[in-house]
Amino acid sequence: TKTTDVSYSQRKRIAGVLDNLFSDRVIYDRAGCPISNNATSLSDWIYLNNPTCSIEGELVGLGDAQKLEEAKKSEITRRLAVKIIISNQALEDNELDLIAIATQKINAAFAELINFAATSTSKANTYFYGGFAHDNKQTGTYTAGGFTYAKAMEMVGKVAKKNFFPEYGVFVMGPEDYYALKATPRDAGSGLMVIDEDGRLGGFPVFSTNAINRETPSGAAEGHNIGFGCFNFLPCIQHGNVRLTIDRDSVAAGDVDGVIIIVNADWSMTDLYPDAFVVYSQSEQQSDDTPAAGGDDTPAAGGDDTPAA
């Protein structure tokens, strides 16, 4: 009997999709300050100095008037882009809607880069980075295995001392430290852990990401940085339209016999107040935890991302 093996032409049945991108959530979701989308113009943030009040006796002159001075910081947009190729064979040989899955993965890729920029201690780009990467952020250290509830509150206190109310404050740390602190007692008798069962530390949300310990978005996670920041002072804005191109018919697509998907979007991330962010790194030797120079509530001078006078 003549038989024909047709297995090569049968569609593959997919049991499941294994994904190494766990979520497309971003730090701003945890902080409770949403990302703005489709902005139609660039923003300027104006800094004004504060006058002082004095106590004077009768008929005593006030002296020279205090001049109201201003400085500003302006948004600078960067183009964020993702480009992927799906072969026509892959599209035809299985039951998955690969175009839809690719679109979801593109969203996750944008989220991954935004998280890296907002939470890494390294700058994602000269004009696109967060408070933990700023040269004038507040810093401190803790001994190996010695990050405690008291150290965490010390970090909050440093931000509050600079006159920032931490309503949008979030702790950021790597997953290794996050789960270790969920099993670390706050004290000897209460039965409470440093990070509670709701994933909060001292009432503040905790965001777990390897990005704070990476120098590049896909680099190895090394170190044990723990940050606390007020992310309402790190506005992240998507400007204009998100440009989606699905190319099936061009010479380039025909040459590789596939579908090319490209997404472009213009984004800005503006670090308004470096003092609203603090990073503690692990060290065997305690430092004096002295913050970088700068006024109590005024951006520190220097650098091309500091408001001009």
Wavefront OBJ file of the C-alpha trace (Angstrom):
o trace
v 0.000 0.000 0.000
v 1.320 3.375 -0.951
v 1.586 5.808 1.975
v 2.532 9.456 2.141
v 4.154 11.139 5.106
v 2.394 14.485 5.489
v 3.673 15.350 8.955
v 5.872 18.097 7.571
v 2.843 20.015 6.296
v 0.686 19.725 9.399
v 0.246 22.721 11.691
v 1.978 22.463 15.034
v -0.183 22.281 18.121
v 1.066 24.617 20.849
v 0.702 23.429 24.440
v 1.596 26.803 25.912
v 3.787 29.855 25.568
v 6.713 30.237 27.954
v 7.480 33.878 28.593
v 10.495 35.362 30.355
v 8.865 38.802 30.611
v 6.750 38.390 33.710
v 4.766 41.593 33.472
v 4.341 44.821 31.586
v 3.748 46.747 34.819
v 5.854 49.830 35.433
v 7.121 51.575 38.552
v 4.574 54.351 38.066
v 1.715 51.898 38.613
v 3.151 50.992 42.013
v 3.792 54.638 42.871
v 0.241 55.659 42.010
v 1.260 58.453 39.636
v 0.219 57.572 36.080
v 2.227 58.033 32.914
v 0.828 60.721 30.619
v 0.156 59.744 27.008
v -0.328 61.606 23.730
v 1.094 64.893 25.007
v 0.814 67.560 22.317
v 3.531 69.935 23.537
v 6.680 70.075 25.644
v 6.562 71.318 29.225
v 8.748 73.657 31.240
v 8.961 73.377 35.020
v 9.668 76.691 36.743
v 11.656 76.890 39.981
v 11.099 79.975 42.185
v 13.073 80.873 45.272
v 11.284 81.273 48.612
v 11.136 84.590 50.516
v 11.880 84.632 54.231
v 9.830 86.177 57.025
v 11.580 88.269 59.679
v 10.640 89.642 63.084
v 11.275 93.365 63.426
v 10.607 96.047 66.017
v 8.533 99.165 65.484
v 9.732 101.563 62.772
v 12.586 99.226 61.818
v 13.182 99.025 58.118
v 13.111 95.692 56.354
v 16.222 96.357 54.342
v 16.607 95.302 50.734
v 13.705 93.530 49.102
v 14.225 89.904 48.197
v 14.231 89.403 44.463
v 11.952 86.649 43.160
v 14.207 84.626 40.887
v 13.386 81.742 38.631
v 15.062 78.897 36.838
v 13.484 76.250 34.662
v 13.886 72.704 33.475
v 12.543 71.664 30.087
v 11.489 68.300 28.732
v 13.753 66.647 26.195
v 12.192 63.845 24.169
v 13.910 60.653 23.088
v 12.662 58.167 20.491
v 11.962 54.715 21.907
v 11.610 52.036 19.263
v 11.129 48.285 18.874
v 11.618 46.322 15.640
v 10.954 42.592 15.272
v 10.629 40.145 12.365
v 8.339 37.108 12.192
v 8.906 34.592 9.435
v 5.973 33.606 7.249
v 6.787 29.976 8.029
v 6.242 30.657 11.729
v 2.951 32.393 10.960
v 1.702 29.466 8.860
v 3.049 26.521 10.849
v 1.334 26.972 14.205
v -1.987 27.890 15.751
v -0.903 31.029 17.574
v -1.776 34.588 16.616
v 1.868 35.623 16.535
v 1.076 39.183 15.463
v -1.049 39.707 18.594
v 1.583 38.076 20.799
v 4.290 40.228 19.222
v 2.266 43.360 19.972
v 1.991 42.348 23.640
v 5.719 41.702 23.790
v 6.426 45.112 22.275
v 4.366 46.711 25.057
v 6.354 44.707 27.607
v 9.629 45.788 25.970
v 8.668 49.454 26.329
v 7.739 48.847 29.976
v 11.038 47.082 30.619
v 13.045 50.018 29.237
v 10.975 52.607 31.141
v 11.463 50.618 34.350
v 15.203 50.458 33.738
v 15.459 54.177 33.051
v 13.358 55.077 36.109
v 14.960 52.698 38.635
v 18.533 51.917 37.578
v 21.500 53.614 39.204
v 22.950 53.880 35.666
v 21.721 56.363 33.077
v 19.733 54.760 30.262
v 20.491 57.799 28.102
v 21.992 61.238 28.636
v 18.511 62.772 28.586
v 16.390 59.827 29.730
v 17.070 58.570 33.240
v 15.672 58.565 36.754
v 16.515 59.961 40.162
v 18.576 56.947 41.276
v 21.025 57.650 38.430
v 21.328 61.395 39.064
v 24.769 62.620 40.098
v 23.234 64.619 42.981
v 20.966 61.954 44.458
v 21.201 61.235 48.165
v 23.213 58.156 49.088
v 24.069 55.881 51.985
v 25.308 52.377 52.785
v 24.368 49.411 54.901
v 26.405 46.425 55.990
v 25.964 43.060 54.290
v 22.813 41.433 55.609
v 22.184 44.531 57.708
v 19.375 46.327 55.915
v 16.807 46.832 58.656
v 13.459 48.494 59.159
v 15.310 51.345 60.876
v 17.564 51.793 57.823
v 14.502 51.955 55.591
v 12.936 54.673 57.721
v 16.275 56.478 57.719
v 15.999 56.676 53.930
v 12.484 58.106 54.135
v 13.741 60.596 56.699
v 16.467 61.817 54.358
v 13.901 62.620 51.696
v 11.558 64.249 54.210
v 14.418 66.321 55.623
v 14.746 67.934 52.186
v 11.126 69.100 52.517
v 9.597 66.453 50.254
v 6.432 64.778 51.488
v 6.709 61.158 50.339
v 3.069 60.473 49.382
v 4.266 58.920 46.128
v 7.335 57.353 47.721
v 8.267 53.814 46.670
v 11.038 51.500 47.809
v 12.829 49.786 44.916
v 15.032 46.710 45.281
v 16.023 43.521 43.515
v 13.913 40.357 43.940
v 16.634 38.688 46.033
v 16.530 41.460 48.632
v 12.737 41.761 48.409
v 12.095 38.146 49.373
v 14.867 38.144 51.984
v 13.268 41.139 53.720
v 9.855 39.476 53.628
v 11.430 36.827 55.886
v 13.476 39.223 58.034
v 11.902 40.153 61.412
v 11.368 43.848 62.008
v 12.232 43.414 65.686
v 12.608 40.728 68.332
v 9.031 40.408 69.537
v 6.308 41.753 67.253
v 6.305 38.917 64.716
v 6.279 41.511 61.908
v 8.612 41.297 58.933
v 10.539 44.211 57.392
v 8.323 43.889 54.307
v 4.789 42.981 55.309
v 2.380 40.506 53.727
v 0.966 43.264 51.509
v 4.375 44.003 49.995
v 4.796 47.286 51.869
v 7.655 48.640 53.957
v 6.748 51.171 56.625
v 3.470 51.761 54.826
v 5.200 52.481 51.502
v 4.858 50.186 48.462
v 7.861 48.150 47.370
v 8.668 47.598 43.696
v 10.818 44.553 42.949
v 13.002 44.785 39.846
v 16.499 43.704 38.835
v 16.873 47.002 36.965
v 18.156 48.814 40.058
v 21.181 46.476 40.043
v 21.846 46.560 36.282
v 24.078 48.844 34.274
v 22.262 48.070 31.003
v 18.666 46.926 30.389
v 19.717 43.349 29.597
v 22.903 43.219 31.673
v 23.610 41.024 34.662
v 22.060 42.071 37.979
v 24.953 42.675 40.357
v 24.945 44.256 43.799
v 22.274 44.991 46.381
v 21.104 48.549 45.794
v 17.970 49.654 47.620
v 16.307 52.906 46.646
v 13.524 55.135 47.877
v 12.108 57.843 45.671
v 9.149 60.162 45.136
v 8.209 59.334 41.571
v 5.789 62.232 41.230
v 8.979 64.283 40.820
v 10.066 62.085 37.884
v 7.385 62.749 35.253
v 7.387 60.248 32.379
v 5.410 61.397 29.349
v 4.681 59.873 25.958
v 4.444 62.577 23.290
v 2.285 62.553 20.192
v 1.192 59.392 18.432
v 2.596 55.907 18.783
v 3.625 54.902 15.264
v 2.938 51.237 14.435
v 4.147 49.825 11.131
v 3.307 46.276 10.019
v 5.238 45.604 6.829
v 4.313 42.527 4.795
v 4.897 43.762 1.277
v 8.068 45.844 1.017
v 11.260 44.678 -0.621
v 12.836 44.214 2.798
v 9.942 42.074 4.040
v 9.937 40.060 0.835
v 13.676 39.553 1.009
v 13.447 37.834 4.415
v 10.039 36.270 3.620
v 8.492 37.624 6.779
v 6.537 40.333 8.502
v 8.372 43.295 10.003
v 6.754 45.088 12.938
v 8.115 48.473 14.024
v 6.848 50.694 16.828
v 8.186 54.210 17.382
v 7.158 56.642 20.109
v 8.594 59.823 21.588
v 9.058 59.860 25.353
v 10.498 62.129 28.012
v 11.639 61.425 31.568
v 12.529 64.502 33.610
v 14.232 64.355 37.002
v 12.911 67.490 38.709
v 14.428 67.108 42.195
v 17.429 64.805 42.781
v 17.017 65.198 46.557
v 13.675 63.351 46.319
v 15.616 60.134 45.644
v 18.024 58.195 47.835
v 19.992 54.998 47.159
v 21.691 52.800 49.739
v 24.286 50.303 48.562
v 25.646 47.321 50.436
v 29.047 47.836 51.993
v 31.066 46.073 54.679
v 32.207 49.420 56.022
v 29.743 52.089 57.086
v 30.067 55.493 55.450
v 29.104 58.849 56.906
v 26.036 58.876 54.627
v 26.620 62.520 53.761
v 24.327 63.745 50.967
v 25.702 65.463 47.902
v 25.971 69.241 47.948
v 22.884 71.275 47.228
v 20.192 73.331 48.892
v 17.446 71.928 51.064
v 14.783 72.159 48.397
v 16.669 73.568 45.427
v 18.179 71.490 42.591
v 21.928 71.172 43.062
v 24.068 73.187 40.688
v 26.009 71.717 37.818
v 25.423 69.366 34.912
v 23.599 69.800 31.640
v 20.303 68.654 33.144
v 20.206 71.249 35.934
v 17.944 74.297 35.441
v 19.800 77.374 34.300
v 19.533 80.508 36.413
l 1 2 3 4 5 6 7 8 9 10 11 12 13 14 15 16 17 18 19 20 21 22 23 24 25 26 27 28 29 30 31 32 33 34 35 36 37 38 39 40 41 42 43 44 45 46 47 48 49 50 51 52 53 54 55 56 57 58 59 60 61 62 63 64 65 66 67 68 69 70 71 72 73 74 75 76 77 78 79 80 81 82 83 84 85 86 87 88 89 90 91 92 93 94 95 96 97 98 99 100 101 102 103 104 105 106 107 108 109 110 111 112 113 114 115 116 117 118 119 120 121 122 123 124 125 126 127 128 129 130 131 132 133 134 135 136 137 138 139 140 141 142 143 144 145 146 147 148 149 150 151 152 153 154 155 156 157 158 159 160 161 162 163 164 165 166 167 168 169 170 171 172 173 174 175 176 177 178 179 180 181 182 183 184 185 186 187 188 189 190 191 192 193 194 195 196 197 198 199 200 201 202 203 204 205 206 207 208 209 210 211 212 213 214 215 216 217 218 219 220 221 222 223 224 225 226 227 228 229 230 231 232 233 234 235 236 237 238 239 240 241 242 243 244 245 246 247 248 249 250 251 252 253 254 255 256 257 258 259 260 261 262 263 264 265 266 267 268 269 270 271 272 273 274 275 276 277 278 279 280 281 282 283 284 285 286 287 288 289 290 291 292 293 294 295 296 297 298 299 300 301 302 303 304 305 306 307 308 309
